[in-house]
Amino acid sequence: MIREIVKIDEDKCDGCGLCVPACAEGAIQIIDGKARLIADNLCDGLGACLGDCPRDAITIEKRDTEAFDEEAVDRHLDENPLAEKASPAGQGGGCPSARAMSFGAPEDKGANKEEEPAQRPSQLRQWPVQLHLLPPTAPFFQQEDLVLAADCAAFAYGDFHQDLLRGKALAIGCPKLDDGKAYLDKLIAILKHNDIRRLSVVHMEVPCCSGLIMLAREAIVQSGLDVELKTIRVSVDGRLES
């Protein structure tokens, strides 16, 4: 039969996964780093996932395919718990790597308990953290300081959590290995959708890592917002150089 159905442009898709929880039928999955429609009969063609794609990689087309099957959807959701229906805010369901979550403050996790002195508590208050996967409208960005950190920074600097992450939202990435244009688009969207007061860029001393600073500066300019930019350099031997 001829009907409307989702079409995903794999050349545009960066695998961020935001479309996965937006699909209530669980018809989209991230496979080999790309969003893919796993079965035509699971897609109702209504396009609830379109607005969640920051790359405009999803469109609706008319083509000859099998009919939408609600019973098949129910079976699919029963057999695949992670393909659960999305929450109204678009934060639930789908691939766990892209499911946005906020955590309690460190004191809620036993940070001040004297009986656990050997374990230093994490200051991470959210998930995910990878810039590709972060939903721009996630609630943990509201009126927050945002740390944009190089992937290597937390490994090089031992007190990253205590000194740099406490009380802040986090986004991580690598300007050398990842898609800079996709990073720029995502960061602009985060700034525009939230009241970010300060953007702190934590980068390594190696030259290629300075790309994060240029990315942050350009995002602030293109967002048109007055966001304070702070840069923090970490040496490869773990020294902090503000």
Rosetta blueprint (number, residue, H / E / L):
1 M L
2 I E
3 R E
4 E E
5 I E
6 V E
7 K E
8 I E
9 D L
10 E L
11 D L
12 K L
13 C L
14 D L
15 G L
16 C L
17 G L
18 L L
19 C H
20 V H
21 P H
22 A H
23 C L
24 A L
25 E L
26 G L
27 A L
28 I E
29 Q E
30 I E
31 I E
32 D L
33 G L
34 K E
35 A E
36 R E
37 L E
38 I L
39 A L
40 D H
41 N H
42 L H
43 C L
44 D L
45 G L
46 L L
47 G L
48 A L
49 C L
50 L H
51 G H
52 D H
53 C L
54 P L
55 R L
56 D L
57 A L
58 I E
59 T E
60 I E
61 E E
62 K E
63 R E
64 D E
65 T L
66 E L
67 A L
68 F L
69 D L
70 E H
71 E H
72 A H
73 V H
74 D H
75 R H
76 H H
77 L H
78 D H
79 E H
80 N L
81 P H
82 L H
83 A H
84 E L
85 K L
86 A L
87 S L
88 P L
89 A L
90 G L
91 Q L
92 G L
93 G L
94 G L
95 C L
96 P H
97 S H
98 A H
99 R L
100 A L
101 M E
102 S E
103 F L
104 G L
105 A L
106 P H
107 E H
108 D H
109 K H
110 G L
111 A L
112 N L
113 K L
114 E L
115 E L
116 E L
117 P L
118 A L
119 Q L
120 R L
121 P L
122 S L
123 Q L
124 L L
125 R L
126 Q E
127 W E
128 P L
129 V L
130 Q E
131 L L
132 H L
133 L L
134 L L
135 P L
136 P L
137 T L
138 A L
139 P H
140 F H
141 F H
142 Q L
143 Q L
144 E L
145 D L
146 L E
147 V E
148 L E
149 A E
150 A E
151 D L
152 C L
153 A H
154 A H
155 F H
156 A H
157 Y L
158 G L
159 D L
160 F H
161 H H
162 Q H
163 D H
164 L H
165 L H
166 R L
167 G L
168 K L
169 A E
170 L E
171 A E
172 I E
173 G E
174 C L
175 P L
176 K L
177 L L
178 D L
179 D L
180 G H
181 K H
182 A H
183 Y H
184 L H
185 D H
186 K H
187 L H
188 I H
189 A H
190 I H
191 L H
192 K H
193 H H
194 N L
195 D L
196 I L
197 R L
198 R E
199 L E
200 S E
201 V E
202 V E
203 H E
204 M E
205 E L
206 V L
207 P H
208 C H
209 C H
210 S H
211 G H
212 L H
213 I H
214 M H
215 L H
216 A H
217 R H
218 E H
219 A H
220 I H
221 V H
222 Q H
223 S H
224 G L
225 L L
226 D L
227 V L
228 E E
229 L E
230 K E
231 T E
232 I E
233 R E
234 V E
235 S L
236 V L
237 D L
238 G L
239 R L
240 L E
241 E E
242 S L
